[in-house]
Amino acid sequence: MALIYDAQLSPTKAEMLAGWVPAQPWARGARADGLVLIDAYRFDDPDDLVGVETHLLRTAVGRILQVPVTYRGAPLPGSDDGLITTMEHSVLGPRWVYDAVHDPVYAQLLAATIVTGGHEAALQFVPEPVGGPPPVRTRVRGSGGADAPVPEVAQVQVTEQGTLTTVHAGPVRLEVLREPTPEAPGGAQTLTGTWPGQQEPAVLARLLS
């Protein structure tokens, strides 16, 4: 269960994304004024220390970009290259926001979701909105089975090639598709998803041992 607070953020998530995404090589010329946030999905950190959220953006030319980030209450040692910004959260205080591929917690949760056939975290709003919480619009699913062993991730190394980000995470290699692609049969274990405007499952990430 991921907690979502009714809070003021400075900068806002939209401002953070607009300021950082266009400068990334995998964004391929996306402009800040042309980015539209379609939706987001979360994973649940069982230690309740790190917020893990993946944003789905549409560019002015219709490309879909996947932008996973982590929110931490203190800096992540050795991950300065992955720091996007610091953010003030009116409930939780200062937050350090990272490109999630540099964060071992994200790699652990992504690997676990893929190999166990997991899905996006349920959301709990604090306080609950009048009229009830908004409907879940983005669904993700791992291709594995519930009894599969989960690899342990302690450290990560990241390489970038085009729109593919590879996370070397201990015994496994995770490929995060910055630009999701249609699902293909066979091959690696995957995380797939659907979201508004994408009714057929698209590949978001792959796990290779």
Buried (B, 14 or more C-beta within 10 A) or exposed (E): EBBBBEEEBEBEBBBBBBEBBBEBEBBBEBEBEBBEBBBBBBBBBEEEEBBBBBBBBBBEEEBBBBBBBBBBEEEBEEBEEBBBBBBEBEEBEEBBBBBBBBBBBBBBBBBBBBBBBBBBBEBEBEEEEEEEEEEEBBEBBBBBEEEBEBBEBEEBEBEBEEBBBBBEBBEBBBBBBBBBEEBEEEEBBBBBBBBEEBEEBBBBBBBEE
